[in-house]
Amino acid sequence: MKTVAGSKVLVTGAAMGLGKLFAQRAVAENAADVVLWDINETALKETAAELAALGASRIHHYVVDVSDRDAIAEAGTAVRDEVGEIDVLVNNAGIVRGNGYFWETENRADIDKTMAINSLAPMYITLEFLPGMVRGNRESRVLNIASSAGLVANPRMSVYAASKWAALGWSDSVRLELEQSGNEHVKFTTVCPTYINTGMFDGAKGFWFTPILQPDEVVDTSWNEMKKGSALVVMPWTSRLNRAITGLLPLKVRDFYLNTVGVYHSMDEFTGRK
């Protein structure tokens, strides 16, 4: 897929941050329809208006709480009825809650919300559109934004890490299912970046040769790799190195190494978006 021109693109968490940038990429490439999902109605309407002024793409926006399976199903039906089958799905919506040790969790609903949005939502949303992609026998893409937290364990983010481990395992497994079933016209790309400067991880610190990533860099790389049909994108190179090293080292040596380079202390001063 060299371009999404003429395609129908849906982006979740599209009102701001990475989601808005992904939607801008779709408009810039003259997608026929760009569908925006977000829970923030005010920001969603503002983004939809901005995008409508940028180009010829038809912009559609839906207020959707992706932590609610019924809301996903309702919105999915509305999109298929009003827009048609989706060609490119960007599962971008995500949250992070809490900044302490797991046993210090005060609001247990935060666990449910994190798993619902980061792990279950991509599954339920994809189920709304993947069958149409498979049946359509047309070049289609699913881009799932996971995290390097799904590759390497990290203190003070246990629930978030669990949610991203789940997302990564699911996404890569479906990729294999598509290949094994002869449906290679649909390709899954899983992106695992380290901390991104969107406000979501305010207070988190970069570590050994690993600065906080800039949103445009992440979106540009993810978008281009998605069109190529790349299976897994790990950013930056140090995160790929850490993944390789920690897969080879004994557990105690791995812990010593990640502690020394600063990974295990990167969330010590995390505050998150206010």
C-alpha positions as CSV (number, residue, x, y, z in Angstrom):
1,M,0.0,0.0,0.0
2,K,1.8,3.1,-1.2
3,T,-0.9,5.5,-0.1
4,V,-4.3,5.5,1.6
5,A,-5.8,7.7,-1.2
6,G,-9.3,6.7,-1.9
7,S,-9.5,4.5,1.2
8,K,-11.7,4.7,4.3
9,V,-9.7,5.2,7.4
10,L,-10.9,5.0,11.0
11,V,-8.8,6.3,14.0
12,T,-9.6,5.9,17.6
13,G,-8.5,8.4,20.2
14,A,-8.6,10.9,17.3
15,A,-9.4,14.2,19.0
16,M,-5.8,14.9,20.1
17,G,-2.3,13.6,20.4
18,L,-1.2,10.8,18.1
19,G,-4.7,10.1,17.0
20,K,-5.1,13.6,15.6
21,L,-1.8,13.3,13.8
22,F,-2.8,9.9,12.3
23,A,-6.0,11.5,11.0
24,Q,-4.0,14.4,9.5
25,R,-1.8,11.9,7.6
26,A,-4.9,10.2,6.2
27,V,-6.4,13.6,5.0
28,A,-3.0,14.6,3.6
29,E,-3.0,11.4,1.5
30,N,-6.5,12.1,0.2
31,A,-8.3,9.3,2.0
32,A,-11.9,9.2,0.7
33,D,-13.3,9.1,4.3
34,V,-11.7,9.7,7.6
35,V,-13.6,8.5,10.6
36,L,-12.8,9.9,14.1
37,W,-13.7,8.2,17.3
38,D,-13.1,9.8,20.7
39,I,-14.8,10.2,24.1
40,N,-14.0,13.9,24.3
41,E,-16.9,15.5,22.4
42,T,-15.6,19.1,22.5
43,A,-12.1,18.3,21.3
44,L,-13.5,15.8,18.7
45,K,-15.7,18.4,17.1
46,E,-12.8,20.9,17.0
47,T,-10.5,18.3,15.3
48,A,-13.2,17.3,12.8
49,A,-13.6,20.9,11.8
50,E,-9.9,21.4,11.4
51,L,-9.5,18.3,9.3
52,A,-12.5,19.2,7.1
53,A,-10.8,22.4,6.2
54,L,-7.5,20.7,5.2
55,G,-8.6,18.7,2.1
56,A,-11.2,16.8,0.1
57,S,-11.6,13.9,2.5
58,R,-15.1,13.4,4.0
59,I,-14.7,13.7,7.8
60,H,-17.0,11.7,10.1
61,H,-16.9,11.9,13.9
62,Y,-18.5,9.8,16.6
63,V,-18.4,10.2,20.3
64,V,-17.5,6.7,21.5
65,D,-16.4,5.3,24.9
66,V,-14.2,2.5,23.8
67,S,-14.2,1.0,27.3
68,D,-17.8,0.1,26.7
69,R,-18.3,-3.0,24.4
70,D,-21.9,-2.0,23.6
71,A,-20.9,1.5,22.6
72,I,-18.2,0.0,20.3
73,A,-20.8,-2.3,18.6
74,E,-23.3,0.6,18.2
75,A,-20.7,2.9,16.7
76,G,-19.4,0.1,14.5
77,T,-22.9,-0.5,13.0
78,A,-23.3,3.3,12.5
79,V,-20.0,3.5,10.6
80,R,-20.8,0.6,8.3
81,D,-24.2,2.0,7.6
82,E,-23.1,5.6,7.0
83,V,-19.6,5.2,5.6
84,G,-19.2,1.6,4.6
85,E,-16.5,-1.0,5.2
86,I,-13.2,0.4,6.6
87,D,-9.9,-0.2,4.7
88,V,-7.5,1.2,7.4
89,L,-8.1,0.9,11.1
90,V,-5.8,2.7,13.6
91,N,-6.3,1.4,17.2
92,N,-4.7,4.3,18.9
93,A,-6.9,5.1,22.0
94,G,-5.1,4.3,25.3
95,I,-4.8,5.4,28.9
96,V,-2.4,5.1,31.8
97,R,-3.5,5.4,35.4
98,G,-1.6,5.4,38.7
99,N,2.0,6.0,39.5
100,G,2.8,3.9,42.5
101,Y,3.4,0.3,43.3
102,F,0.6,-2.2,42.5
103,W,-0.4,-2.7,46.1
104,E,-0.9,1.0,46.5
105,T,-3.8,1.0,44.0
106,E,-6.6,3.0,45.6
107,N,-9.2,2.9,42.8
108,R,-9.7,-0.6,41.5
109,A,-11.8,0.7,38.7
110,D,-8.6,2.0,37.2
111,I,-7.5,-1.6,36.6
112,D,-10.7,-2.4,34.8
113,K,-10.6,0.8,32.7
114,T,-7.0,0.3,31.7
115,M,-7.5,-3.2,30.6
116,A,-10.8,-2.3,28.8
117,I,-9.3,0.5,26.8
118,N,-5.8,-0.8,26.1
119,S,-6.5,-4.5,25.7
120,L,-10.1,-5.3,25.0
121,A,-11.1,-2.2,23.0
122,P,-8.7,-3.0,20.1
123,M,-10.1,-6.5,20.0
124,Y,-13.8,-5.5,20.0
125,I,-13.2,-2.6,17.5
126,T,-11.2,-4.8,15.2
127,L,-14.0,-7.4,15.2
128,E,-16.4,-4.7,13.9
129,F,-14.3,-4.2,10.8
130,L,-11.9,-7.1,10.2
131,P,-14.5,-9.5,8.8
132,G,-15.3,-6.9,6.1
133,M,-11.6,-6.5,5.3
134,V,-11.2,-10.3,5.0
135,R,-14.3,-10.7,2.8
136,G,-13.5,-7.6,0.7
137,N,-10.3,-9.2,-0.7
138,R,-8.8,-5.6,-1.0
139,E,-5.5,-4.3,0.4
140,S,-6.3,-3.4,4.1
141,R,-4.4,-2.5,7.2
142,V,-4.8,-2.6,11.0
143,L,-2.4,-0.5,13.0
144,N,-2.3,-1.3,16.7
145,I,-0.4,1.1,19.0
146,A,1.0,-1.0,21.8
147,S,4.1,0.0,23.9
148,S,7.6,-1.0,24.8
149,A,6.0,-1.7,28.2
150,G,4.6,-4.8,26.4
151,L,8.1,-6.0,25.8
152,V,10.0,-5.4,29.1
153,A,8.5,-5.4,32.6
154,N,8.8,-2.1,34.5
155,P,8.0,-1.0,38.1
156,R,5.2,1.5,38.8
157,M,3.3,0.6,35.7
158,S,2.3,-3.0,36.2
159,V,-1.3,-2.7,35.1
160,Y,-0.4,-0.6,32.0
161,A,2.3,-3.1,31.2
162,A,-0.1,-6.0,31.5
163,S,-2.6,-4.3,29.2
164,K,0.1,-3.7,26.5
165,W,1.5,-7.2,26.8
166,A,-2.1,-8.4,26.1
167,A,-2.4,-6.1,23.2
168,L,0.9,-7.1,21.7
169,G,0.2,-10.9,22.0
170,W,-3.3,-10.5,20.5
171,S,-2.2,-8.3,17.6
172,D,0.7,-10.5,16.6
173,S,-1.4,-13.7,16.9
174,V,-4.1,-12.3,14.5
175,R,-1.3,-11.3,12.1
176,L,-0.2,-14.9,12.0
177,E,-3.8,-16.1,11.6
178,L,-4.3,-13.9,8.6
179,E,-1.1,-15.2,7.0
180,Q,-2.0,-18.8,7.7
181,S,-5.5,-18.5,6.3
182,G,-4.4,-17.0,3.1
183,N,-5.8,-13.5,3.9
184,E,-2.5,-11.6,3.4
185,H,-4.3,-8.7,1.7
186,V,-5.0,-7.7,5.3
187,K,-1.9,-6.9,7.3
188,F,-1.5,-6.1,11.0
189,T,1.2,-3.8,12.3
190,T,2.0,-3.6,16.0
191,V,3.9,-0.5,17.2
192,C,5.8,-0.5,20.5
193,P,7.3,2.9,21.3
194,T,8.8,4.1,24.5
195,Y,7.5,7.2,26.2
196,I,6.0,9.8,23.9
197,N,5.8,13.5,24.5
198,T,2.0,13.8,24.4
199,G,1.3,14.6,28.0
200,M,0.1,11.1,28.7
201,F,3.4,10.2,30.4
202,D,4.3,13.6,31.9
203,G,7.0,13.1,34.6
204,A,8.4,9.9,33.1
205,K,12.1,10.0,32.3
206,G,14.1,8.9,29.3
207,F,17.0,6.5,30.0
208,W,20.3,5.3,28.4
209,F,20.3,6.7,24.9
210,T,16.5,6.7,25.0
211,P,15.0,10.2,25.1
212,I,11.3,10.9,25.2
213,L,10.0,10.4,21.7
214,Q,8.3,13.2,19.7
215,P,4.8,12.5,18.4
216,D,5.5,13.4,14.8
217,E,8.4,10.9,14.7
218,V,6.3,8.1,16.1
219,V,3.4,8.8,13.7
220,D,5.6,9.1,10.6
221,T,7.4,5.8,11.3
222,S,4.2,4.0,12.3
223,W,2.2,5.3,9.3
224,N,4.9,4.3,6.8
225,E,5.5,0.9,8.3
226,M,1.8,0.3,8.4
227,K,1.5,0.9,4.7
228,K,4.4,-1.4,4.0
229,G,2.7,-4.1,6.1
230,S,5.5,-4.4,8.6
231,A,4.7,-6.8,11.4
232,L,6.3,-5.2,14.4
233,V,7.8,-1.7,15.0
234,V,9.8,-1.1,18.1
235,M,11.0,2.5,18.8
236,P,13.7,3.6,19.3
237,W,16.7,1.4,18.5
238,T,17.7,1.1,22.2
239,S,14.3,-0.5,22.9
240,R,14.9,-3.1,20.3
241,L,18.4,-3.7,21.8
242,N,16.9,-4.0,25.3
243,R,14.4,-6.5,24.0
244,A,17.1,-8.6,22.4
245,I,19.4,-8.5,25.4
246,T,16.8,-9.2,28.0
247,G,15.6,-12.2,26.0
248,L,19.1,-13.7,26.3
249,L,20.2,-12.8,29.8
250,P,19.4,-14.7,33.0
251,L,16.7,-13.0,35.0
252,K,18.9,-11.5,37.7
253,V,21.4,-10.2,35.1
254,R,18.6,-8.7,33.1
255,D,17.3,-6.9,36.1
256,F,20.7,-5.6,36.9
257,Y,21.2,-4.3,33.4
258,L,17.8,-2.6,33.1
259,N,18.1,-1.1,36.5
260,T,21.6,0.2,35.6
261,V,20.6,1.8,32.3
262,G,17.6,3.5,34.0
263,V,14.6,1.6,32.7
264,Y,13.5,0.5,36.1
265,H,13.5,4.1,37.4
266,S,11.9,5.8,34.4
267,M,8.5,6.0,36.2
268,D,9.7,7.2,39.6
269,E,8.5,10.8,39.0
270,F,5.6,10.1,36.7
271,T,2.5,12.4,37.1
272,G,0.6,11.8,33.9
273,R,-1.7,14.2,32.1
274,K,-3.6,16.5,34.5
